[in-house]
Structure formats: structure tokens, C-alpha cells
């Protein structure tokens, strides 16, 4: 087998880490907003489904 290397990989600068964190936060907030939107639409349409003629 080959020996593991001690390559540290990509090292981000503090500015890059800050921007990455901001991007992650924006994605999380957008995903959360989308989930809330789907939940609200489900509640609104759910009550209308029960009152339609069969």
C-alpha cells in the first residue's frame, strides 16, 4: 500500500473563509424560505381541497 501524504490540500485565506461562510448562510436562508413557502402553500391549498364538490 502507499503511504499517506501530508498534503494539507487547499488552504483558504481568512477573506475566502468569510465569503464562503456568507455564501453558505445565504443558501441556508434561501432553502429555509423555500421550505416555509411550500408549507404555507400546502396549508392554503389544503383547506380548499376539503371544500370542493365530490
C-alpha positions as CSV (number, residue, x, y, z in Angstrom):
1,X,0.0,0.0,0.0
2,X,1.1,3.6,-0.5
3,X,1.9,5.8,2.5
4,X,-0.5,8.7,3.2
5,X,0.9,12.0,2.2
6,X,0.9,15.1,4.5
7,X,-0.5,17.3,1.8
8,X,-2.7,19.9,3.5
9,X,-4.9,20.4,0.5
10,X,-6.4,23.8,-0.3
11,X,-5.8,26.4,2.4
12,X,-8.2,29.3,2.3
13,X,-7.4,32.8,3.4
14,X,-9.5,34.5,6.1
15,X,-11.2,36.5,3.4
16,X,-12.1,33.4,1.4
17,X,-13.4,31.7,4.6
18,X,-15.6,34.7,5.4
19,X,-17.1,34.8,1.9
20,X,-17.6,31.0,2.0
21,X,-19.5,31.4,5.3
22,X,-21.6,34.2,3.8
23,X,-22.5,32.1,0.8
24,X,-23.4,29.1,3.0
25,X,-25.6,31.3,5.1
26,X,-27.4,32.8,2.1
27,X,-28.0,29.3,0.7
28,X,-29.4,28.1,4.1
29,X,-31.7,31.1,4.4
30,X,-32.9,30.7,0.8
31,X,-33.6,27.0,1.4
32,X,-35.4,27.8,4.7
33,X,-37.5,30.4,2.9
34,X,-38.4,28.0,0.2
35,X,-39.5,25.4,2.8
36,X,-41.7,27.9,4.6
37,X,-43.2,29.0,1.2
38,X,-44.0,25.3,0.4
39,X,-45.5,24.8,3.9
40,X,-47.7,28.0,3.6
41,X,-48.9,27.0,0.1
42,X,-49.7,23.5,1.4
43,X,-51.8,24.9,4.2
44,X,-53.7,27.3,1.9
45,X,-54.4,24.8,-0.8
46,X,-55.1,22.0,1.7
47,X,-58.2,23.8,3.1
48,X,-59.5,24.4,-0.4
49,X,-59.2,20.8,-1.3
50,X,-61.6,19.8,1.5
51,X,-64.3,22.1,0.3
52,X,-64.6,21.2,-3.3
53,X,-67.6,19.2,-4.6
54,X,-67.1,15.5,-4.9
